[in-house]
Amino acid sequence: MLWDLLEYTVNDKKEGIKKCFDNLLKHSGFKWNISMCLYWVKPNEYISLDTNNREYLNAKGISVFDEKELSADNYFKLLEEVKEKMGNGQLEEKDIPSFSYNAWRYYNLKK
């Protein structure tokens, strides 16, 4: 399934990505890290929902759903919201890699 996810991501097959995403969630060990896989493959397209980014999103007023609500549909809705807010200036970051970097800084400077 991970290879399928990779193939669908590289080839921009959103429905395939969603199917793999939800199927992977049925297996032990797969949660937020699925979004990290998407980010690693296409960092300008997909946001990782790692601890840093989830905390930073919440600090920026973008509510991240609970882990028990993790699904492809919820992930893509959140991703659309983030991209929309980047596009209209509600977020200072203009791209996902910049957002991830600022999230890392925010999270690590709080320690």
C-alpha positions, 0 to 999 in steps of 0.5 A, a space after each residue: 500500500 505504501 508503494 501504491 501511495 507513492 505512485 498515486 502521489 507522484 502521478 497526482 491521482 487524488 482518489 488513489 491517494 485517498 483510498 490508500 490513506 484510508 486503507 493504511 489507517 486500518 493498519 497498526 503504526 499508521 496515523 499522522 505519519 501518512 501525511 509525512 509520507 505525502 510531504 516527503 514525496 511532494 513538499 510543495 503540495 502536501 502538508 505533514 501533520 506532524 506534532 510541530 505542524 499540528 501545534 503551529 496550525 492550531 496557534 494560527 487559528 486553524 483547528 486540527 482534528 483529533 487523531 481519532 478523526 484522521 481520514 483522507 477527507 479530513 486531511 484534504 479539507 484541512 490542506 485546502 484550508 491551509 492553501 486558501 489561507 496562504 493564497 489570501 494572505 491570512 498566513 504569512 507563509 506562501 508555501 508549505 515548506 516555509 510553513 513547515 520550517 516556521 512550525 519547526 522553529 515555533 515548536 523548538 523555540 518554545 522548549 
